[in-house]
Amino acid sequence: MRDWSSVKLRVTSELAGAATVLLGLIFVGLELRQNTAALSAQAIFDLNNISNDNHRLVAQDDALEELVYNGHKNPDSLSDSDRRRFVRWMRIRFNVAEAAWIYRKNGIIDESEYTGYRSGLCDDLSSKGTRWFWDNEFGNYAEGFVEDVEAWCFE
């Protein structure tokens, strides 16, 4: 009888231990999912904040708005100093798009969240000035990002 009781006790304790480990893994999985959702929300918030700041600058500064407008229309018409300012402004736009691409690639944001950044990038690249910027600056961006932009926006 004792042997049977000790076997039952051992099996019961092993099952209880396995159940505890399983519950712990479920809990960790739920926590990971919740943390991933929070990280995704924070990433979107940060990307939008940077984009909004960039647009706010243009909306509040008539000279910058004129520079950006003329830069998109014909970057060759800009003075050297204005062309440098236009390039800096464009770098902000592309840095945000590249960051969103990296977040998507690393699973921080999903494809549906990235779609707006991708569409905006391709819309921007339809202007002469943005295309001029891209042709001169694409070497400053991640290799996979460059290939994706080329495939999405130019093919």
FIZALO-486392 format. One record per residue (C-alpha): residue in three letters; y, x, z. Coordinates in Angstrom, 3 decimals. Layout:
<rs>
R  residu     north      east        up
R     ala         Y         X         Z
...
</rs>
This chain:
<rs>
R  residu     north      east        up
R     met     0.000     0.000     0.000
R     arg     2.363     2.781     0.861
R     asp     1.905     4.454    -2.469
R     trp     2.705     1.237    -4.282
R     ser     5.826     0.729    -2.118
R     ser     7.061     4.257    -2.719
R     val     6.533     3.843    -6.472
R     lys     8.433     0.546    -6.391
R     leu    11.207     2.143    -4.374
R     arg    11.428     5.118    -6.732
R     val    11.447     2.916    -9.846
R     thr    14.007     0.563    -8.299
R     ser    16.281     3.455    -7.345
R     glu    15.949     4.990   -10.827
R     leu    16.805     1.640   -12.433
R     ala    19.769     1.234   -10.081
R     gly    20.935     4.750   -10.974
R     ala    20.566     4.079   -14.700
R     ala    22.461     0.791   -14.334
R     thr    25.239     2.593   -12.457
R     val    25.490     5.232   -15.184
R     leu    25.534     2.516   -17.859
R     leu    28.267     0.583   -16.063
R     gly    30.244     3.808   -15.679
R     leu    29.962     4.502   -19.407
R     ile    31.061     0.964   -20.241
R     phe    34.064     1.385   -17.946
R     val    34.984     4.735   -19.540
R     gly    34.678     3.166   -22.998
R     leu    36.974     0.315   -22.045
R     glu    39.489     2.747   -20.556
R     leu    39.381     4.870   -23.711
R     arg    39.971     1.826   -25.881
R     gln    42.919     0.773   -23.725
R     asn    44.383     4.309   -23.779
R     thr    43.985     4.495   -27.563
R     ala    45.844     1.203   -27.954
R     ala    48.634     2.465   -25.689
R     leu    48.825     5.754   -27.618
R     ser    48.994     3.856   -30.902
R     ala    51.779     1.594   -29.626
R     gln    53.732     4.607   -28.350
R     ala    53.301     6.427   -31.673
R     ile    54.612     3.431   -33.641
R     phe    57.505     3.035   -31.194
R     asp    58.459     6.723   -31.532
R     leu    58.227     6.706   -35.334
R     asn    60.328     3.562   -35.565
R     asn    62.859     4.965   -33.115
R     ile    63.381     8.084   -35.216
R     ser    63.647     6.010   -38.408
R     asn    66.091     3.597   -36.799
R     asp    68.248     6.456   -35.504
R     asn    68.372     7.891   -39.013
R     his    69.432     4.529   -40.486
R     arg    71.912     3.958   -37.660
R     leu    73.619     7.259   -38.484
R     val    74.131     6.157   -42.071
R     ala    75.332     2.707   -41.038
R     gln    77.913     4.145   -38.637
R     asp    79.252     6.998   -40.767
R     asp    80.897     6.104   -44.077
R     ala    80.940     9.720   -45.258
R     leu    77.225    10.140   -44.552
R     glu    76.479     6.825   -46.247
R     glu    78.380     8.005   -49.329
R     leu    76.588    11.355   -49.280
R     val    73.149     9.720   -49.005
R     tyr    73.979     7.194   -51.737
R     asn    75.227     9.921   -54.093
R     gly    72.319    12.174   -53.177
R     his    69.790     9.503   -54.090
R     lys    71.631     8.719   -57.299
R     asn    72.245    12.281   -58.505
R     pro    71.789    15.273   -56.196
R     asp    73.298    17.583   -58.839
R     ser    76.639    15.835   -58.336
R     leu    76.781    16.989   -54.688
R     ser    78.596    20.086   -53.516
R     asp    76.433    22.850   -52.069
R     ser    77.231    21.846   -48.486
R     asp    76.631    18.143   -49.211
R     arg    73.354    18.977   -50.925
R     arg    72.250    20.874   -47.783
R     arg    73.191    17.853   -45.638
R     phe    71.301    15.543   -47.993
R     val    68.228    17.799   -47.744
R     arg    68.421    17.730   -43.934
R     trp    68.699    13.941   -43.960
R     met    65.740    13.661   -46.346
R     arg    63.671    15.986   -44.154
R     ile    64.013    13.503   -41.309
R     arg    62.678    10.736   -43.556
R     phe    59.748    12.799   -44.785
R     asn    58.968    14.259   -41.360
R     val    58.567    10.710   -40.035
R     ala    56.331     9.785   -42.979
R     glu    54.249    12.942   -42.470
R     ala    53.941    12.261   -38.730
R     ala    52.752     8.720   -39.492
R     trp    50.256    10.166   -41.993
R     ile    48.946    12.601   -39.342
R     tyr    48.662     9.784   -36.791
R     arg    46.698     7.713   -39.320
R     lys    44.492    10.659   -40.228
R     asn    43.718    11.289   -36.542
R     gly    43.000     7.630   -35.834
R     ile    46.041     7.071   -33.619
R     ile    47.382     4.382   -35.928
R     asp    45.319     2.409   -38.397
R     glu    45.792     1.898   -42.115
R     ser    47.583    -1.433   -41.720
R     glu    50.145     0.172   -39.399
R     tyr    50.644     3.023   -41.856
R     thr    51.181     0.813   -44.902
R     gly    54.913     0.338   -44.252
R     tyr    55.541     4.078   -44.055
R     arg    53.557     4.641   -47.231
R     ser    55.399     1.876   -49.113
R     gly    58.788     3.098   -47.909
R     leu    57.977     6.626   -48.984
R     cys    56.977     5.543   -52.481
R     asp    60.068     3.304   -52.746
R     asp    62.255     6.249   -51.758
R     leu    60.544     8.489   -54.289
R     ser    61.588     6.162   -57.090
R     ser    65.156     7.495   -56.758
R     lys    66.219    10.603   -58.632
R     gly    67.485    12.320   -55.480
R     thr    64.353    11.732   -53.422
R     arg    62.195    12.962   -56.282
R     trp    64.437    16.036   -56.578
R     phe    64.013    16.621   -52.829
R     trp    60.228    16.220   -53.053
R     asp    59.936    18.559   -56.036
R     asn    61.851    21.244   -54.102
R     glu    60.481    20.677   -50.603
R     phe    56.856    19.467   -50.855
R     gly    55.650    22.952   -49.943
R     asn    56.958    22.375   -46.414
R     tyr    54.486    19.561   -45.731
R     ala    50.802    19.401   -44.842
R     glu    48.435    19.950   -47.735
R     gly    46.614    16.622   -47.461
R     phe    49.907    14.779   -47.064
R     val    51.214    16.278   -50.304
R     glu    48.094    15.227   -52.229
R     asp    48.192    11.701   -50.781
R     val    51.892    11.251   -51.618
R     glu    51.269    12.475   -55.159
R     ala    48.316    10.083   -55.577
R     trp    50.031     7.059   -54.009
R     cys    53.460     7.403   -55.534
R     phe    53.072     9.175   -58.870
R     glu    49.699     8.215   -60.341
</rs>
